Amino acid sequence: MRLLSAVKKAFRDAREKLSGHPTIYAIFGAVGIILFWRGIWHLADFAAVFFSNRHDGITVGYFNFFDSLISAVIGFILLLFTGLFVSDFIGSQMISTAIKTEKKIEKVTQETETKEKTEQERIDELEEKLEKATSHLDEHLENIEKKLGGK
C-alpha cells in the first residue's frame, strides 16, 4: 500500500513539474499513446497467429510477444505518468457526461434545499401563530380564573 501511495505521489509530482513545460508534456503523452497502442496491436497480432490452427508459413516468434508486451507496459506507464490514461481511453464525452450528471444532481439538490427552506419558513410561521393563539387562550383562561376566584 505504501508503494502504491509513493508511486501516486511521484506521478503527481511529475505531472506538476511537466505542466510547466507543455511541449515536453505533450511529447511524453504522444509517445505513451503510440507505444501503448503499438503494444496492444502487436499482442493482438501475436495472439491471432498463436491461436490460429493454420500458421500459413508464419513463424511464431516469442521475441515479438515480449517486444509487444514491453511496448504496452512502457506506454501504459507513460500514460499514467502524464495522467492521460484515463482521459485518453475514457474520453472527454464520458467525463463531460459525468460532469453534466453532477450538475443535474447539484441543481436538484438546490431545488430540494429551496423547497425545504420554504417549508421550514411555513412551519415556523404556523408555530408562531399557534403560540400567539395559545398565549391568547392562556390570558383568557387567567381572566376567567380571576373572575371565578373573586366570587
C-alpha positions in Angstrom: 0.0 0.0 0.0 2.9 2.4 0.8 4.4 1.6 -2.6 1.2 2.5 -4.4 1.0 5.8 -2.4 4.6 6.6 -3.2 4.1 5.9 -6.9 0.9 8.0 -7.0 2.8 10.8 -5.3 5.7 10.5 -7.7 3.4 10.6 -10.7 1.5 13.6 -9.2 4.8 15.5 -8.6 6.0 14.7 -12.2 2.7 15.9 -13.6 3.1 19.2 -11.7 6.6 19.7 -13.0 5.6 18.8 -16.5 2.7 21.1 -16.5 5.2 24.0 -16.6 6.6 22.6 -19.9 3.6 21.8 -22.1 5.7 20.7 -25.2 7.7 18.1 -23.2 4.4 17.0 -21.5 2.8 16.5 -25.0 5.8 14.5 -26.2 5.6 12.2 -23.2 1.9 11.8 -23.8 2.2 11.2 -27.5 5.0 8.6 -27.1 2.9 6.9 -24.3 -0.2 6.6 -26.5 1.8 5.4 -29.5 3.7 2.8 -27.5 0.7 1.6 -25.7 -1.4 1.1 -28.9 1.6 -0.4 -30.7 2.0 -3.0 -27.9 -1.7 -3.8 -27.9 -1.9 -4.1 -31.7 1.1 -6.4 -31.9 -0.1 -8.5 -28.9 -3.4 -9.0 -30.8 -1.5 -10.0 -34.0 0.6 -12.4 -31.9 -2.5 -13.9 -30.3 -4.2 -14.3 -33.7 -1.2 -16.2 -35.1 -0.5 -18.2 -32.0 -4.1 -19.4 -31.5 -4.9 -20.0 -35.2 -5.0 -23.5 -36.5 -3.0 -22.6 -39.6 0.2 -20.6 -39.4 0.4 -20.3 -43.2 4.2 -20.2 -43.1 4.2 -17.6 -40.3 6.6 -18.5 -37.5 5.5 -17.6 -34.0 8.4 -15.6 -32.5 8.3 -15.1 -28.8 10.5 -12.1 -29.3 7.5 -10.4 -30.9 5.4 -11.2 -27.8 7.9 -9.7 -25.4 8.6 -6.8 -27.6 4.9 -6.0 -27.8 4.4 -6.6 -24.1 7.3 -4.2 -23.2 5.8 -1.5 -25.6 2.4 -1.8 -24.0 3.8 -1.7 -20.4 6.1 1.3 -21.2 3.2 3.1 -22.9 0.9 2.4 -20.0 3.5 3.7 -17.5 4.0 6.9 -19.6 0.2 7.4 -19.8 -0.2 7.0 -16.1 2.9 9.2 -15.6 1.3 12.0 -17.6 -2.2 11.5 -16.4 -3.5 10.8 -19.9 -4.6 7.2 -19.5 -8.0 8.0 -18.1 -8.7 11.0 -20.3 -7.5 9.3 -23.5 -9.3 6.0 -23.0 -12.4 7.0 -21.2 -12.7 10.1 -23.4 -14.0 13.5 -22.9 -17.5 12.5 -23.7 -17.8 10.2 -20.7 -16.1 12.8 -18.4 -18.4 15.6 -19.7 -21.4 13.3 -19.2 -20.4 12.7 -15.6 -19.9 16.4 -15.0 -23.4 17.1 -16.5 -24.9 14.5 -14.3 -23.2 16.1 -11.2 -24.6 19.5 -12.2 -28.1 18.0 -12.6 -27.7 16.4 -9.2 -26.5 19.7 -7.8 -29.5 21.5 -9.3 -31.9 19.0 -7.9 -30.2 19.4 -4.5 -30.5 23.1 -4.7 -34.2 22.9 -5.6 -34.8 20.5 -2.7 -33.0 22.8 -0.3 -35.1 25.7 -1.5 -38.3 23.7 -1.1 -37.2 22.6 2.4 -36.3 26.2 3.3 -39.8 27.4 2.2 -41.5 24.6 4.0 -39.5 25.3 7.2 -40.5 29.0 7.0 -44.1 28.0 6.7 -43.8 25.7 9.7 -42.1 28.5 11.7 -45.0 30.8 10.7 -47.6 28.3 11.8 -45.8 27.7 15.1 -45.7 31.4 15.7 -49.5 31.7 15.0 -50.1 28.7 17.3 -48.0 30.3 20.0 -50.0 33.6 19.7 -53.3 31.7 19.9 -52.1 29.6 22.9 -50.9 32.7 24.7 -54.3 34.4 23.9 -56.1 31.4 25.3 -53.9 31.4 28.4 -54.7 35.1 29.0 -58.4 34.4 28.6 -58.2 31.4 30.9 -56.4 33.6 33.6 -59.1 36.2 33.3 -61.8 33.6 33.8 -60.0 32.1 36.8 -59.7 35.6 38.3 -63.4 36.2 37.9 -64.3 32.8 39.3 -61.7 33.2 42.1 -63.2 36.5 43.1 -66.7 35.1 43.7 
